[in-house]
Amino acid sequence: MQIIIAGGGKIGAHLASQLCADGETVTIIEQRPEAVERLRRTCPDCTIIEDSAANPLALEQAGVHMADVLAAVTGKDEVNLVIAMLAKMEFSVPRVVARVNDPSNAWMFTPVNGVDVGVNQAEILTRFIREGMSLRDMLTLMKLGRDEHSIVQTTVNPGSKVDGMALSSIVFPEQTIVVAVDHGGSLTVPNGRTVLHAGDETVLFCSREGRDTIRRLFA
């Protein structure tokens, strides 16, 4: 993929290095000279443009017309929004991701303003806290759709209701599918004969209403 990262601070630099390591083509736009020098040392495989990403000419120089994704991750919300709107509305970038620095500004990071995904760190932390409190060690990997179906991962606890049971014998909530079972480091696609044992890691697709029931089954 062709990826543009607007903002070469700590988050932008880390994101760029990870994506380059994955073999993606990454261009970073950063206007601070000291940050540009650091990026040249830490991200040698990335193309670096010393300019403001809010400048349409800088975006064109970065190849915005060919970009698959643009991530606006500067430390200023107003700048990220300007970049996102330019990327989406002026240059029709297929996917625009923007960092939300101030949670009170999260309401502006919407498709109407050019943002496909607004990354609100405060909201992510809150979600982890809530998941941990209400679902114990069940981890939500992904939420799908407006009705909040999820892909979740949970562990079979010793002595739980499902410990030692075959999947076909377990009464799961409606709209639940067991996607994978990791037993001792061996990941398998299960069937009805698959038996769960204490310590097994399971990945399930379930509804929001079904998550509490699954927690009780595995606890």
C-alpha positions in Angstrom: 0.0 0.0 0.0 1.0 3.6 -0.5 0.6 5.3 2.9 1.1 9.0 3.8 1.7 9.9 7.4 1.1 13.6 8.3 3.1 14.4 11.4 6.5 12.9 12.3 6.4 13.1 16.1 6.7 10.0 18.3 3.5 8.5 17.1 4.1 9.2 13.5 7.7 7.9 13.6 6.6 4.7 15.4 3.7 4.2 13.0 6.1 4.7 10.0 8.7 2.3 11.3 6.1 -0.4 11.9 4.5 0.0 8.5 7.9 0.1 6.7 8.9 -3.1 8.5 5.7 -4.7 7.1 6.8 -3.8 3.6 4.5 -0.9 3.0 5.5 2.2 1.0 5.5 5.1 3.5 5.9 8.9 3.0 6.1 11.1 6.1 5.4 14.9 6.0 6.9 16.8 8.8 7.8 20.5 9.0 10.0 20.7 12.1 13.7 20.5 11.0 14.8 18.7 14.2 12.0 16.1 13.8 13.0 15.6 10.1 16.6 14.9 11.0 15.5 12.4 13.6 13.1 10.7 11.1 16.0 10.4 8.6 17.9 8.4 11.2 15.1 6.3 12.6 13.1 5.7 9.4 15.7 5.3 6.6 13.3 3.4 4.4 10.6 6.1 4.4 10.4 9.1 2.1 10.4 12.2 4.2 9.1 15.6 3.0 10.0 18.7 5.0 6.8 20.8 4.9 3.4 21.2 6.4 0.9 18.5 5.5 -1.8 21.1 5.6 -0.2 22.5 2.4 -1.8 20.9 -0.7 1.4 21.2 -2.6 3.2 19.1 0.0 0.5 16.4 -0.2 0.9 16.4 -4.0 4.6 16.0 -3.6 4.0 13.1 -1.3 1.9 11.3 -4.0 -1.5 11.9 -2.5 -3.2 11.1 -5.8 -1.8 7.5 -5.5 -2.2 7.1 -1.8 -4.3 4.3 -0.4 -4.3 5.6 3.2 -3.5 8.9 4.8 -2.9 9.1 8.6 -3.0 12.6 10.1 -1.3 12.2 13.5 0.0 15.7 14.4 -0.3 17.0 17.9 -3.0 19.5 16.9 -6.6 18.5 16.3 -7.3 21.5 14.0 -4.3 20.6 11.8 -5.4 17.0 11.6 -8.9 18.0 10.6 -7.6 20.3 7.8 -5.3 17.6 6.5 -8.1 15.0 6.6 -10.5 17.3 4.7 -7.9 18.0 2.1 -7.1 14.4 1.7 -10.7 13.2 1.4 -12.4 16.1 -0.3 -9.7 17.5 -2.5 -7.7 14.4 -3.4 -10.2 11.6 -2.7 -7.9 9.4 -0.7 -9.8 6.1 -0.1 -9.1 5.9 3.6 -8.3 8.7 6.0 -7.3 8.1 9.6 -6.9 11.0 12.1 -5.6 11.3 15.6 -7.8 12.9 18.2 -5.7 14.7 20.8 -8.4 16.4 22.9 -11.3 14.1 23.6 -13.7 17.0 23.6 -13.0 17.4 19.9 -13.9 13.8 19.0 -17.3 14.8 17.7 -15.7 16.6 14.8 -13.7 13.6 13.6 -16.4 12.1 11.3 -16.8 11.3 7.6 -18.6 14.6 7.1 -15.2 16.3 7.9 -13.2 13.8 5.8 -12.3 11.4 8.6 -13.0 7.7 8.0 -11.5 6.6 11.4 -10.9 9.0 14.3 -8.4 7.5 16.8 -9.4 8.8 20.2 -6.8 7.5 22.7 -8.9 8.4 25.7 -11.9 6.5 24.4 -9.7 3.4 23.7 -8.3 3.5 27.2 -11.9 3.9 28.6 -13.0 0.9 26.5 -10.2 -1.3 27.8 -11.0 -0.3 31.4 -14.7 -1.1 30.9 -14.0 -4.3 29.1 -11.7 -5.4 31.9 -14.2 -4.5 34.6 -17.3 -6.1 33.0 -15.8 -8.9 31.0 -12.8 -9.8 33.2 -10.2 -11.3 30.9 -12.4 -11.3 27.8 -10.7 -9.0 25.2 -12.7 -7.4 22.4 -10.6 -7.6 19.3 -13.0 -5.9 16.9 -16.5 -4.5 16.8 -18.6 -5.1 13.7 -21.6 -3.2 12.6 -23.9 -0.8 14.4 -25.5 -3.6 16.5 -22.0 -4.2 18.0 -21.3 -7.7 17.1 -17.7 -8.5 18.2 -14.8 -10.8 17.7 -13.6 -11.5 21.2 -10.9 -13.6 22.7 -11.2 -15.3 26.1 -9.5 -18.0 28.1 -11.0 -21.2 29.5 -10.5 -21.0 33.2 -9.9 -24.2 35.3 -13.2 -25.5 36.6 -15.3 -23.3 34.3 -18.5 -24.6 32.8 -16.9 -25.3 29.5 -13.7 -26.9 30.8 -13.6 -30.4 29.3 -16.7 -30.0 27.2 -17.0 -30.5 23.4 -18.2 -27.5 21.5 -21.3 -29.4 20.4 -22.4 -29.9 24.0 -22.0 -26.2 25.0 -25.1 -24.0 24.9 -23.7 -20.8 23.5 -25.8 -17.6 23.1 -27.6 -17.1 19.8 -25.4 -15.7 17.0 -22.2 -17.1 18.5 -19.6 -18.8 16.4 -16.3 -20.2 17.8 -13.8 -19.1 15.2 -10.5 -20.6 16.6 -9.0 -22.4 19.5 -5.4 -22.2 20.6 -4.4 -25.2 22.7 -0.8 -25.2 23.9 0.3 -22.9 21.1 -1.4 -24.9 18.4 -4.1 -22.9 16.7 -7.0 -24.8 15.1 -10.2 -24.1 13.4 -12.6 -26.1 15.6 -15.6 -28.3 14.9 -18.3 -29.7 17.1 -16.0 -32.5 18.4 -13.4 -30.0 19.6 -13.0 -30.2 23.4 -12.0 -27.2 25.4 -9.5 -27.5 28.2 -8.3 -25.1 30.9 -5.9 -22.6 29.5 -7.2 -22.8 25.9 -7.5 -19.4 24.2 -10.7 -19.1 22.1 -11.7 -16.6 19.5 -15.5 -16.1 19.1 -17.9 -14.0 17.1 -20.8 -13.0 19.2 -23.4 -10.3 19.8 -23.2 -7.6 22.4 -25.9 -9.3 24.5 -24.0 -12.7 24.3 -20.7 -11.4 25.7 -21.8 -11.6 29.4 -23.1 -15.1 28.9 -19.8 -16.2 27.3 -17.9 -14.6 30.2 -19.9 -16.7 32.7 -19.4 -19.9 30.7 -15.6 -19.4 30.6 -15.1 -18.0 34.1 
